[in-house]
Amino acid sequence: MAKRRVPFSVLLALSLVAFSGLGFEISITRIFSLVFSHHFIFLSLSVAMCGLGLGGFVASLREFKKKDLATVSLRLALFFPLSIVIPFKVTFLLSHPFLLSLSFLPPFVLTGLFVSLAFRLFHPFSGSLYFSDLTGASIGALAIGLLLALFSPINVIFLFSFLILLATILLLRKPFPVIFQALLVLFLVLNRGHRLLDIPYQHIPESKDTKMLIKVLKDEKTGAVIEKTYWNPSFRTDVVYKAAFPHTREVFVDGGAPTLLLRFGGDLDSLSWLKSSLSFFPMLVAEKGEMLSIGPGGGADILLGLIAGFERIEAVEVNPDMLKILRAYDEFSGRIIENEKVEFSIGEGRNYLKRTDKSYDLIFLALAQTATSAKTGLPLVESYLHTRDAYVDYLFHLTAKGVVAFICDQGLFLQRTVFNALLALRETGIGLAEAKNHIIIVSNPSVDSPYRHLLLLRKAPFSRKQAEDIRQMAEARGFVPGWLPYIHERMAVSFSSPEEMTEVVNEIRARRGIDIGFTTDDRPFFYDLLPGVPFFLYCLCIATLLISLGVVFLRKNRRLLVFGPYFMLLGAGFMLVEVSLIQKFLFFLGYPLTTFSVILFSLLLGCGVGGFLVQKMENPFRKVPKVLLGLSLLILVIFLGLERLFLLAFSLSDTLRAAVSFAILMPLGILLGMPFPAGMREMGRVSQRDIGLMWGVNGLMSVCGSSLCIIISKSFGFRYSLLSGLLVYVAVLLLSLKLSKR
């Protein structure tokens, strides 16, 4: 066996399976995000890790031969499209995230089975296998953005089935699956042009976790229909026409709350009715110089700025398809982006501010979310637009009399905005006792509008006369003052110390079971009002840990009592480090899927190179302690210096920031990628049949690690989840010292 080589067909097939498996994982997170709220997107990651682990367990149940790889790959090619077709046709599976998760489980089990079988059959060459596996996955991480730009996630999944059939042909060396490939290509062409298979929004059972678009399309009174649909790597954008409101279009991003596209013929006087809206109110208060709109959506904010008479309006929108929509509907919307006063940019608002030295008279955020909030379809991500640190940035970019305007749809988010604003003012050197005079709150009593609450924030305090003038303007328009310094101080805005704020937060948490405490860039969960961590995450973490320990001990193999914890800790540690770094780099790189692709490509390619280096070593397992020592030191350096590096590199171009990220992560990936294949080679020498079992516990503990990352980051912050990953690798180091001496 030692002289036997891994056939090139197996290595290439393994790369194709890894490429497709990672792409499938990212694609289903997009589908999750189109149907359910962001808290459940994490299930897609859990399903992937659990499925890969279960595949390893299956591989340990009996003896397998090389020809079984082709059988598994053929079944995988079949289950990729079935995992989409079945829930879209049996729509009750879309009624709950758990049911949808089960329909996506079989492809991951088969992927895990294929990879673990390859390691078991060719274990002396674990380094080469690991290199092929992770090189394929890293290319998949880089390519998925392009694929999702060209096709919908549904079509991408069918494309992966085509690639797996190609892997089957390589393994069988027979062309019989070609007919299936031809049928898949035909379907891709037809589905792209005619949407033969699409998310059945109108047939999805409603629940508290379903998206707004589903509810709108089910309302027969308005006659709502999807007029146009746009896909890009990060978003699905639907333009909805309502027969009851022909002069507007509602634009939904990933099925969430809509933004309006208004009919505009070029005459601003025809839109004078907008002057009575809450969104226009900040225009009355601010100087009419420079305006920055973060998240203008369908352009309503731009119209407000033009009506108010601002000299220049910069609009920063994270969704590139919004620009396509405004161009496609240019006759309808009055070509507002071509106005000489308007500069429309595609980018993440916070990242845009970090890279400019301009000052603005008005920074406007109306129901603004970000590329890193609920609509991205990626696990864990939240809003970096609404943190204490973000509000400090806004204050820094204001003119002397400039105003930041936040519009919230719920009172709870308004109160959290107040806390962030007060602490941001405190960060700029303004005491909490004086900070209350820098804030004004006005509310719209109408329950039919999501534009319910307005908070105005200034660097300079409002005077009594200004507060009185604002009160008169608000009451003349039917708005209700919530906080006006000196004359109307009823909300929880006045605090003498942070401890007093904490008491209010704790009281509300005890009384109402919600958390409205301030958020930071390290804990950016603005839209999550749950106190603490969802109970199911603790259950998931404990269950995967107990199952992993159980299968190791029930095997009754004394050697596994040491090797089992080794592979378990590697799985948990890798996820703690990987997920934490994805979150830390999100703000730096600015785009969620770009960040996801850059991070995964860098880490996985590095891991593949690490596996390649392991294959070149005579006895790699004896060198694992030194590798783990170097890895622990590197993680410590990243933990201590990453944020300082980000501050220095923010002004660089997108390409250079991606290059900086690659330079940081590639060496880390090389070190991360060496302990696992070295351990697999050692397992082949010690107990070949248990290779699949070790693959399984490693996969299950990856679920535990990702769950633990959420628990720690929500409770303490992402820095501490990264620190936890460091501690796990230190534990693996200590364990490897014992194993390498055996």
MOFENRA-V746320 format. One line per field, one symbol per residue. ss: DSSP state (a for helix, b for strand, c for the rest). phi: phi as a letter, one per 20 degrees, with the letter a starting at -180 (. if undefined). burial: + if it has 16 or more other ideal C-beta (glycine too) atoms within 10 Angstrom, else -. Layout:
BEGIN
ss = ???
phi = ???
burial = ???
END
This chain:
BEGIN
ss = cccccccaaaaaaaaaaaaaaaaaaaaaaaaaaaabcaaacaaaaaaaaaaaaaaaaaacccccccaaaaaaaaaaaaaaaaaaaaaaacaaaaccaaaaaaacaaaaaaaaaaaaaaaaacaaaaaaaaaaaaaaaaaaaaaaaaaaaaccaaaaaaaaaaaaaaaaaaaacccccaaaaaaaaaaaaaaaaaccccccaaaccccccbcaaaaaaacccccbbbbbbbbccccbbbbbbbcccccbbbbbbcccccbbbbcccccaaaaaaaaacaaaaaaaaccccbbbbbcccccaaaaaaaaacccbbbbbbccaaaaaaaaacaaaaccaaacccbbbbbccaaaaaacccccbbbbbbbcccccccccccccccccccccaaaaaaaaacbbbbbbbbbbbccaaaaaaaaaaaaaaaaaccccaaaaaaabbbbbbccccccccbbbbbbcccccaaaaaaaaaaaaaccbbbbbbcccbbccccccccaaaaaaaaaaaaaaacbcccccccccccccccbccccaaaaaaaaaaaaaaaaaaaacccccaaaaaaaaaaaaaaaaaaaaaaaaaaaaaaccaaaaaaaaaaaaaaaaaaaaaaaaccccaaaaaaaaaaaaaaaaaaaaaaaaaaaaaaccccaaaaaaaaaaaaaaaaaaacaaaaaaaaaaaaacaaaaaaaaaaaaaaaaaaaaaaaaaaaaccaaaaaaaaaaaaaaaaaaaaaaccc
phi = .fefdfggffffffffffgffffffffffffgfedcfffefggffffffffffffffffeebfccffffffffffffffgfffeffffedfffeebgffffffefggffffffffffffffcffdgffffffgeffffffffeffffffecfgffffffffgfffffffffelceffffffffffffgffffeclfcbfegfdfffbfdfefgffffeeffemfcfebccdbgdbdddedddgfcfeccedddlmefededefbeoefffdffffeeffegfffeefeeecddemflfnfffffffffnffbcdcdcfefffffffffdfffemlffeffedcdcdregfffffdcdfdcebddcdlfdcfddfeemdfmfbdeeccgffffffffeefgdfcdddddecfffffffffffffffffeoefffeffedccccceffeedfeeccddccfeffefffffffffffffdnedfdbcgndbddeececebfffffffffffffedmcddffccfeceefedeffmdgfffffffffffffffffffffldgfffdfggffffffffffgfffffgffegffendffffgffffgffffffffgfffffeefcfffefgfffffffffffffgedffffgffdffffgffffffffffeffffgffeefffffffffffebffeffffgfffffffffffffffgfffecpfgfffffffffffffgfffffffef
burial = -----+--++++++++++++++++++++++++++++++-+++++++++++++++++++++---+---+++-++++++++++-++--++----+++++--++-++++++++++++++++++++++++++++++++++++++++-++-++--++++++++++++++++++++++----+--++--+--++--+-----+-+-+--+-----++-++-++------+-+-+++++++++++++++-----+++++++++++++++-+------+--+---++++++-+++--+++++++++++++++++++-+-+++++++++++--++--+--+++-++-+--+-+--++++++++-----++++++++++++++++++++++++++++++++++++-+++--+++++++----++++++++++++++---+-+--++++++++++------+++++++++-++---++--++--+--+-+-+++++--+--+++++-----+---+--++-----+++++++++++++++-+-++--+--++-+++-++--++--+-+--+--+++++++++++++++++++++++++++++++++++++++++++++++++++++----++-+++-+++-++-++--++--+---+----------++-+++-+++++++++++++++++++++-++-++++++++++++++++++++++++++--++++++++++-++++++-++--++--
END
